[in-house]
Amino acid sequence: MIQRLRFKFVLVNMGIVTILLCTILGLVFYFTSAQLEMESIRMMEDIASRPFQLDAPGEPGPDVRLPFFTLQVGPHGELMSADGGYYDLSDGDLLSGLVATAAASPQRLGVISEYELRYYRVDAPASQRLVFADISSERATLEGLRTTCLLIGGLSFFAFLWVSILLSKWAVRPVELAWKQQRRFVAAASHELKTPLTVIMTNAEL
């Protein structure tokens, strides 16, 4: 009985701890992912809003912190210009494939997982401007964060398990003491009643 009570105590505690750990670490991962994505999208929107900036070629603005490149597409889908100092933009087939993938999507914002690129499309009456940003560092950061969360979650789980086992001994100690006292009382009472009962049974037989 005592062991079963301790097991239930540990099971309830670890259930609560598991839910809390999953919730906290999941929220940390979610908000970090959302923050990185938001910063990347904000940077791309800033680049797309300044198509004719007078900065030096290949040099990003003060708000740009990710490798990127931009493509100018004509009304018939032809590539008009390419700009960006982080990438080799001499592969016309690759650029045409990226343009076709981004143009075929009904959404202005999306991800091309094959090349680990996020794109942002600005439609104009006579042309399209496409901004591509590298998300490999973002994914690497999230992968490292996922590994860290799993490690912290596992260590915390076993630490709380050890604490719960110790607490279960302390929590059920009064119950265990009362149980032992009850058993001693029953044993003593049965021993004390044995002699009078024997006398009564003997007299009844006589």
LINRA-V297854 format. One record per pair of residues at least 12 apart in sequence whose C-alpha atoms are under 6 Angstrom apart, sorted by the first residue. I is the first residue (numbers start at 1). GAP is how many residues later the second one is. If there is no record, write none. Layout:
[[I GAP] [I GAP]]
This chain:
[[6 162] [10 154] [43 21] [58 26] [58 27] [67 19] [67 66] [67 67] [68 64] [68 65] [69 14] [69 15] [69 63] [70 12] [70 13] [70 60] [70 61] [71 58] [71 59] [72 56] [72 57] [73 54] [73 55] [74 53] [75 51] [75 52] [108 12] [108 13] [116 19] [116 20] [117 16] [117 17] [117 18] [118 14] [118 15] [119 12] [119 13]]
